[in-house]
Amino acid sequence: MRLTFHLTLLLALTMPIVAVAAGCSDSAMTCAEGSQWNADTKRCDPVAS
């Protein structure tokens, strides 16, 4: 019973960390001047002028 409680507590404490980490990869990134973030490829692409 004690082990189940500790495992549940550990899972409850680590789940928000996993959710935040997953959200970071989907957020817009800061790119260098002359490029912009492409959400589809998840990288910085040059801006066509």
SEFIZA-3560 file (N, C-alpha, C; in Angstrom, 3 decimals):
REM SEFIZA-3560
<numar><xx>0.827</xx><yy>-1.194</yy><zz>0.000</zz><atom>N</atom></numar>
<numar><xx>0.000</xx><yy>0.000</yy><zz>0.000</zz><atom>CA</atom></numar>
<numar><xx>0.870</xx><yy>1.257</yy><zz>0.000</zz><atom>C</atom></numar>
<numar><xx>1.932</xx><yy>1.223</yy><zz>0.778</zz><atom>N</atom></numar>
<numar><xx>2.816</xx><yy>2.379</yy><zz>0.845</zz><atom>CA</atom></numar>
<numar><xx>3.525</xx><yy>2.615</yy><zz>-0.484</zz><atom>C</atom></numar>
<numar><xx>3.916</xx><yy>1.531</yy><zz>-1.129</zz><atom>N</atom></numar>
<numar><xx>4.593</xx><yy>1.635</yy><zz>-2.422</zz><atom>CA</atom></numar>
<numar><xx>3.662</xx><yy>2.241</yy><zz>-3.466</zz><atom>C</atom></numar>
<numar><xx>2.408</xx><yy>1.838</yy><zz>-3.449</zz><atom>N</atom></numar>
<numar><xx>1.427</xx><yy>2.388</yy><zz>-4.387</zz><atom>CA</atom></numar>
<numar><xx>1.269</xx><yy>3.885</yy><zz>-4.177</zz><atom>C</atom></numar>
<numar><xx>1.225</xx><yy>4.308</yy><zz>-2.926</zz><atom>N</atom></numar>
<numar><xx>1.102</xx><yy>5.732</yy><zz>-2.618</zz><atom>CA</atom></numar>
<numar><xx>2.306</xx><yy>6.505</yy><zz>-3.142</zz><atom>C</atom></numar>
<numar><xx>3.499</xx><yy>5.975</yy><zz>-2.906</zz><atom>N</atom></numar>
<numar><xx>4.708</xx><yy>6.664</yy><zz>-3.351</zz><atom>CA</atom></numar>
<numar><xx>4.796</xx><yy>6.727</yy><zz>-4.879</zz><atom>C</atom></numar>
<numar><xx>4.418</xx><yy>5.657</yy><zz>-5.537</zz><atom>N</atom></numar>
<numar><xx>4.428</xx><yy>5.667</yy><zz>-7.004</zz><atom>CA</atom></numar>
<numar><xx>3.411</xx><yy>6.658</yy><zz>-7.558</zz><atom>C</atom></numar>
<numar><xx>2.245</xx><yy>6.721</yy><zz>-6.947</zz><atom>N</atom></numar>
<numar><xx>1.222</xx><yy>7.675</yy><zz>-7.373</zz><atom>CA</atom></numar>
<numar><xx>1.696</xx><yy>9.101</yy><zz>-7.155</zz><atom>C</atom></numar>
<numar><xx>2.318</xx><yy>9.350</yy><zz>-6.022</zz><atom>N</atom></numar>
<numar><xx>2.837</xx><yy>10.682</yy><zz>-5.724</zz><atom>CA</atom></numar>
<numar><xx>3.935</xx><yy>11.068</yy><zz>-6.714</zz><atom>C</atom></numar>
<numar><xx>4.829</xx><yy>10.150</yy><zz>-6.996</zz><atom>N</atom></numar>
<numar><xx>5.904</xx><yy>10.415</yy><zz>-7.955</zz><atom>CA</atom></numar>
<numar><xx>5.347</xx><yy>10.726</yy><zz>-9.341</zz><atom>C</atom></numar>
<numar><xx>4.374</xx><yy>9.963</yy><zz>-9.772</zz><atom>N</atom></numar>
<numar><xx>3.750</xx><yy>10.186</yy><zz>-11.072</zz><atom>CA</atom></numar>
<numar><xx>3.046</xx><yy>11.542</yy><zz>-11.120</zz><atom>C</atom></numar>
<numar><xx>2.352</xx><yy>11.890</yy><zz>-10.055</zz><atom>N</atom></numar>
<numar><xx>1.638</xx><yy>13.168</yy><zz>-10.005</zz><atom>CA</atom></numar>
<numar><xx>2.605</xx><yy>14.350</yy><zz>-10.045</zz><atom>C</atom></numar>
<numar><xx>3.767</xx><yy>14.195</yy><zz>-9.459</zz><atom>N</atom></numar>
<numar><xx>4.737</xx><yy>15.288</yy><zz>-9.444</zz><atom>CA</atom></numar>
<numar><xx>5.493</xx><yy>15.424</yy><zz>-10.761</zz><atom>C</atom></numar>
<numar><xx>5.670</xx><yy>14.331</yy><zz>-11.484</zz><atom>N</atom></numar>
<numar><xx>6.443</xx><yy>14.397</yy><zz>-12.725</zz><atom>CA</atom></numar>
<numar><xx>5.598</xx><yy>14.685</yy><zz>-13.960</zz><atom>C</atom></numar>
<numar><xx>4.316</xx><yy>14.458</yy><zz>-13.923</zz><atom>N</atom></numar>
<numar><xx>3.472</xx><yy>14.688</yy><zz>-15.099</zz><atom>CA</atom></numar>
<numar><xx>3.495</xx><yy>16.141</yy><zz>-15.578</zz><atom>C</atom></numar>
<numar><xx>3.409</xx><yy>17.146</yy><zz>-14.695</zz><atom>N</atom></numar>
<numar><xx>3.473</xx><yy>18.528</yy><zz>-15.199</zz><atom>CA</atom></numar>
<numar><xx>4.783</xx><yy>18.836</yy><zz>-15.913</zz><atom>C</atom></numar>
<numar><xx>5.874</xx><yy>18.239</yy><zz>-15.486</zz><atom>N</atom></numar>
<numar><xx>7.168</xx><yy>18.475</yy><zz>-16.132</zz><atom>CA</atom></numar>
<numar><xx>7.137</xx><yy>17.950</yy><zz>-17.561</zz><atom>C</atom></numar>
<numar><xx>6.556</xx><yy>16.788</yy><zz>-17.760</zz><atom>N</atom></numar>
<numar><xx>6.449</xx><yy>16.205</yy><zz>-19.100</zz><atom>CA</atom></numar>
<numar><xx>5.568</xx><yy>17.077</yy><zz>-19.984</zz><atom>C</atom></numar>
<numar><xx>4.472</xx><yy>17.586</yy><zz>-19.441</zz><atom>N</atom></numar>
<numar><xx>3.561</xx><yy>18.428</yy><zz>-20.217</zz><atom>CA</atom></numar>
<numar><xx>4.231</xx><yy>19.733</yy><zz>-20.623</zz><atom>C</atom></numar>
<numar><xx>4.982</xx><yy>20.335</yy><zz>-19.726</zz><atom>N</atom></numar>
<numar><xx>5.677</xx><yy>21.588</yy><zz>-20.042</zz><atom>CA</atom></numar>
<numar><xx>6.749</xx><yy>21.342</yy><zz>-21.088</zz><atom>C</atom></numar>
<numar><xx>7.482</xx><yy>20.266</yy><zz>-20.969</zz><atom>N</atom></numar>
<numar><xx>8.528</xx><yy>19.955</yy><zz>-21.947</zz><atom>CA</atom></numar>
<numar><xx>7.935</xx><yy>19.731</yy><zz>-23.326</zz><atom>C</atom></numar>
<numar><xx>6.813</xx><yy>19.093</yy><zz>-23.412</zz><atom>N</atom></numar>
<numar><xx>6.161</xx><yy>18.869</yy><zz>-24.703</zz><atom>CA</atom></numar>
<numar><xx>5.676</xx><yy>20.177</yy><zz>-25.291</zz><atom>C</atom></numar>
<numar><xx>5.199</xx><yy>21.079</yy><zz>-24.455</zz><atom>N</atom></numar>
<numar><xx>4.711</xx><yy>22.368</yy><zz>-24.928</zz><atom>CA</atom></numar>
<numar><xx>5.824</xx><yy>23.260</yy><zz>-25.442</zz><atom>C</atom></numar>
<numar><xx>7.008</xx><yy>23.123</yy><zz>-24.901</zz><atom>N</atom></numar>
<numar><xx>8.122</xx><yy>23.970</yy><zz>-25.325</zz><atom>CA</atom></numar>
<numar><xx>8.488</xx><yy>23.723</yy><zz>-26.778</zz><atom>C</atom></numar>
<numar><xx>8.428</xx><yy>22.510</yy><zz>-27.230</zz><atom>N</atom></numar>
<numar><xx>8.819</xx><yy>22.213</yy><zz>-28.602</zz><atom>CA</atom></numar>
<numar><xx>7.804</xx><yy>22.733</yy><zz>-29.609</zz><atom>C</atom></numar>
<numar><xx>6.577</xx><yy>22.996</yy><zz>-29.174</zz><atom>N</atom></numar>
<numar><xx>5.542</xx><yy>23.487</yy><zz>-30.080</zz><atom>CA</atom></numar>
<numar><xx>5.462</xx><yy>25.009</yy><zz>-30.117</zz><atom>C</atom></numar>
<numar><xx>6.118</xx><yy>25.673</yy><zz>-29.193</zz><atom>N</atom></numar>
<numar><xx>6.027</xx><yy>27.128</yy><zz>-29.147</zz><atom>CA</atom></numar>
<numar><xx>6.945</xx><yy>27.751</yy><zz>-30.196</zz><atom>C</atom></numar>
<numar><xx>6.643</xx><yy>28.983</yy><zz>-30.564</zz><atom>N</atom></numar>
<numar><xx>7.444</xx><yy>29.690</yy><zz>-31.561</zz><atom>CA</atom></numar>
<numar><xx>8.848</xx><yy>29.934</yy><zz>-31.025</zz><atom>C</atom></numar>
<numar><xx>9.822</xx><yy>29.708</yy><zz>-31.852</zz><atom>N</atom></numar>
<numar><xx>11.208</xx><yy>29.891</yy><zz>-31.457</zz><atom>CA</atom></numar>
<numar><xx>11.701</xx><yy>31.239</yy><zz>-31.981</zz><atom>C</atom></numar>
<numar><xx>12.753</xx><yy>31.747</yy><zz>-31.381</zz><atom>N</atom></numar>
<numar><xx>13.363</xx><yy>32.986</yy><zz>-31.839</zz><atom>CA</atom></numar>
<numar><xx>14.430</xx><yy>32.632</yy><zz>-32.869</zz><atom>C</atom></numar>
<numar><xx>14.297</xx><yy>33.225</yy><zz>-34.044</zz><atom>N</atom></numar>
<numar><xx>15.239</xx><yy>32.948</yy><zz>-35.130</zz><atom>CA</atom></numar>
<numar><xx>16.127</xx><yy>34.166</yy><zz>-35.367</zz><atom>C</atom></numar>
<numar><xx>17.216</xx><yy>33.938</yy><zz>-36.055</zz><atom>N</atom></numar>
<numar><xx>18.130</xx><yy>35.020</yy><zz>-36.400</zz><atom>CA</atom></numar>
<numar><xx>17.466</xx><yy>35.969</yy><zz>-37.395</zz><atom>C</atom></numar>
<numar><xx>18.017</xx><yy>37.157</yy><zz>-37.493</zz><atom>N</atom></numar>
<numar><xx>17.486</xx><yy>38.148</yy><zz>-38.427</zz><atom>CA</atom></numar>
<numar><xx>17.557</xx><yy>37.594</yy><zz>-39.847</zz><atom>C</atom></numar>
<numar><xx>16.482</xx><yy>37.782</yy><zz>-40.605</zz><atom>N</atom></numar>
<numar><xx>16.433</xx><yy>37.279</yy><zz>-41.968</zz><atom>CA</atom></numar>
<numar><xx>15.826</xx><yy>35.893</yy><zz>-42.077</zz><atom>C</atom></numar>
<numar><xx>15.367</xx><yy>35.360</yy><zz>-40.959</zz><atom>N</atom></numar>
<numar><xx>14.699</xx><yy>34.060</yy><zz>-40.988</zz><atom>CA</atom></numar>
<numar><xx>13.513</xx><yy>34.080</yy><zz>-40.041</zz><atom>C</atom></numar>
<numar><xx>12.612</xx><yy>33.148</yy><zz>-40.239</zz><atom>N</atom></numar>
<numar><xx>11.429</xx><yy>33.079</yy><zz>-39.383</zz><atom>CA</atom></numar>
<numar><xx>11.134</xx><yy>31.629</yy><zz>-39.027</zz><atom>C</atom></numar>
<numar><xx>10.417</xx><yy>31.445</yy><zz>-37.922</zz><atom>N</atom></numar>
<numar><xx>10.105</xx><yy>30.105</yy><zz>-37.436</zz><atom>CA</atom></numar>
<numar><xx>9.047</xx><yy>29.456</yy><zz>-38.305</zz><atom>C</atom></numar>
<numar><xx>9.291</xx><yy>28.236</yy><zz>-38.728</zz><atom>N</atom></numar>
<numar><xx>8.338</xx><yy>27.450</yy><zz>-39.498</zz><atom>CA</atom></numar>
<numar><xx>7.798</xx><yy>26.364</yy><zz>-38.568</zz><atom>C</atom></numar>
<numar><xx>6.517</xx><yy>26.488</yy><zz>-38.187</zz><atom>N</atom></numar>
<numar><xx>5.922</xx><yy>25.553</yy><zz>-37.229</zz><atom>CA</atom></numar>
<numar><xx>5.793</xx><yy>24.148</yy><zz>-37.807</zz><atom>C</atom></numar>
<numar><xx>5.667</xx><yy>24.031</yy><zz>-39.116</zz><atom>N</atom></numar>
<numar><xx>5.521</xx><yy>22.709</yy><zz>-39.733</zz><atom>CA</atom></numar>
<numar><xx>6.819</xx><yy>21.903</yy><zz>-39.663</zz><atom>C</atom></numar>
<numar><xx>7.927</xx><yy>22.553</yy><zz>-39.999</zz><atom>N</atom></numar>
<numar><xx>9.214</xx><yy>21.856</yy><zz>-39.995</zz><atom>CA</atom></numar>
<numar><xx>9.947</xx><yy>21.998</yy><zz>-38.671</zz><atom>C</atom></numar>
<numar><xx>9.455</xx><yy>22.902</yy><zz>-37.806</zz><atom>N</atom></numar>
<numar><xx>10.054</xx><yy>23.188</yy><zz>-36.502</zz><atom>CA</atom></numar>
<numar><xx>11.522</xx><yy>23.602</yy><zz>-36.628</zz><atom>C</atom></numar>
<numar><xx>11.755</xx><yy>24.536</yy><zz>-37.558</zz><atom>N</atom></numar>
<numar><xx>13.093</xx><yy>25.095</yy><zz>-37.717</zz><atom>CA</atom></numar>
<numar><xx>12.979</xx><yy>26.497</yy><zz>-38.292</zz><atom>C</atom></numar>
<numar><xx>14.083</xx><yy>27.219</yy><zz>-38.300</zz><atom>N</atom></numar>
<numar><xx>14.113</xx><yy>28.566</yy><zz>-38.864</zz><atom>CA</atom></numar>
<numar><xx>14.376</xx><yy>28.465</yy><zz>-40.361</zz><atom>C</atom></numar>
<numar><xx>13.536</xx><yy>29.137</yy><zz>-41.134</zz><atom>N</atom></numar>
<numar><xx>13.693</xx><yy>29.163</yy><zz>-42.584</zz><atom>CA</atom></numar>
<numar><xx>13.982</xx><yy>30.589</yy><zz>-43.030</zz><atom>C</atom></numar>
<numar><xx>14.780</xx><yy>30.770</yy><zz>-44.091</zz><atom>N</atom></numar>
<numar><xx>15.065</xx><yy>32.108</yy><zz>-44.594</zz><atom>CA</atom></numar>
<numar><xx>13.785</xx><yy>32.784</yy><zz>-45.087</zz><atom>C</atom></numar>
<numar><xx>13.719</xx><yy>34.093</yy><zz>-44.883</zz><atom>N</atom></numar>
<numar><xx>12.571</xx><yy>34.867</yy><zz>-45.353</zz><atom>CA</atom></numar>
<numar><xx>12.817</xx><yy>35.231</yy><zz>-46.807</zz><atom>C</atom></numar>
<numar><xx>11.870</xx><yy>34.895</yy><zz>-47.667</zz><atom>N</atom></numar>
<numar><xx>11.987</xx><yy>35.245</yy><zz>-49.089</zz><atom>CA</atom></numar>
<numar><xx>11.702</xx><yy>36.728</yy><zz>-49.254</zz><atom>C</atom></numar>
<numar><xx>12.579</xx><yy>37.417</yy><zz>-49.969</zz><atom>N</atom></numar>
<numar><xx>12.372</xx><yy>38.864</yy><zz>-50.170</zz><atom>CA</atom></numar>
<numar><xx>12.094</xx><yy>39.200</yy><zz>-51.611</zz><atom>C</atom></numar>
//
